[in-house]
Amino acid sequence: MMDPAGWAALLEASSIGAWMRTSARAYPLVNLAHLLGLVLLVGPILLLDLRLLGFGRRLPLDAVSALLIPWCIVGLLLLLGSGVLLFAADATPLFSNTLLRVKLLLIGLGTGNAWVFHRVWATRLADWDRRPPAAGRVQVTLSIMCWLLAAGLGRLIAYE
């Protein structure tokens, strides 16, 4: 069984890694796709989280959730796909980058938190404004922190 560093080296040496490094357009276009994914994930999730914290109460929470969650999913999928391609270009040094590791941990925490939130609270959103659950609000705050920190760390990786 190959260790994770070996997988990173294999990915970097692959035709995908070579294409990302040598193509004049691949890396910039994939980077733009990654940025689009970031906007499509973090923008809607922050709007939804702020609504869950009580902002914009004139908008029904279940309608806001139904509108924004599909965009979050599209953004996350775009981020994951483009992220793998960006990683492939320089996988060996990125594998040991602390900022990247923390970013990936935060993405895992944010995604897991969103899944748990959906499983626990999705059927109870109608009562949220009347009796906002403390545990749910903690999850919302964790969501905001995870996604903003992950986005910030992602931007900082380029400067390390």
RAMOFEN-V434061 format. One record per backbone hydrogen bond with DSSP energy under -1.0 kcal/mol. NH is the residue of the N-H (numbers start at 0). CO is the residue of the C=O. Records with the same first field share a line. If there is no record, write none. Layout:
NH: CO / CO
This chain:
6: 2
7: 3
8: 4
9: 5
10: 6
11: 7
12: 8
17: 13
18: 14
19: 15
20: 16
21: 17
22: 18
28: 24
29: 25
30: 26
31: 27
32: 28
33: 29
34: 30
35: 31
36: 32
37: 33
38: 34
39: 35
40: 36
41: 37
42: 38
44: 40
45: 41
46: 42
47: 43
48: 44
49: 45
50: 46
51: 47
52: 48
53: 50
54: 49
58: 55
63: 59
64: 60
65: 61
66: 62
67: 63
68: 64
71: 67
72: 68
73: 69
74: 70
75: 71
76: 72
77: 73
78: 74
79: 75
80: 76
81: 77
82: 78
83: 79
84: 80
85: 81
86: 82
87: 83
88: 84
89: 86
93: 89
94: 90
96: 93
100: 96
101: 97
102: 98
103: 99
104: 100
105: 101
106: 102
107: 103
108: 104
109: 105
110: 106
111: 107
112: 108
113: 109
114: 110
115: 111
116: 112
117: 113
118: 114
119: 115
120: 116
121: 117
123: 120
127: 124
130: 126
136: 132
137: 133
138: 134
139: 135
140: 136
141: 137
142: 138
143: 139
144: 140
145: 141
146: 142
147: 143
148: 144
149: 145
150: 146
151: 147
152: 148
153: 149
154: 150
155: 151
156: 152
158: 155
159: 156
